[in-house]
Amino acid sequence: MCVAATGLVVEVMGREALVDFNGNQVRAKAGLVQVQPGDHVLVHAGCILQKISQQEMQEIREMEALFE
């Protein structure tokens, strides 16, 4: 099973982005999707897969909370 995490883009540095996952900031590859600071994204295996809306991010986090 593949799991992607939701995060918020803090900074973009070329083909990498600094993504915040609830206070934990991690660098992720941004070559597949053009992102900018403030974008909500799905990240899997260190790669940003897609941008998502704030509402989608909220819905995903609510589903994640069910499995905690």
N, C-alpha and C positions, 0 to 999 in steps of 0.2 A: 504494500500500500504506500502511495506517495502522499506526503503531507506538505502543504505550502503554508507559510506563516504570513500574517498580515503585518505591515509596518508602514512607517511614515518616512519619506525621503527628507533628510536633513540637508544634505549637501551633495552636489554632483561634481566629480572630478574626472573629466574625460569619459571613459567607458565604465567607470565605477561610480557607485553612489554610497553615501553613508546613510544607512537605514536604521531608524529607531524602532525597536521592538519593546514597547513598554519600559523605556529607560535603558535598555541594553542596546548600544549602538554598534552596528556591524557593517563592514564593507561588503557590497554585493555587486556582481557584474551587471552592468546596465546596457550592454550592447544589443540586446534583443528588443528593448523598448526604450523610447525616448522619454526620459523623466526629468522633472525639475523639483526643487525643494517645495515641500507641501503636498506632493502627490502621495496618495495611498496606494500601496502596491502589495502584490503577492510574491513571495520569495521562496524558492525551493532550491536546495543544494547550492546556495550561494549565488543564484541567478535570479534576477527580477523577471518574472514570467509575464506579468500584465499589470496595468494600472486598474484600480477599482474605485468606485465612488465611496464617499464617507459612509453612506447608508449600507453599502455592501460590506464594508469593513466592520461596521457595528453588528450586522447580522451574523457574520462569520465568527466574531468574538463571542457573541451570545451562544452560538452552537458549540464553540470550543469549551465554554464554561460548563456545559452539560457533561463533559467528559472528565472534568477535574475531580 
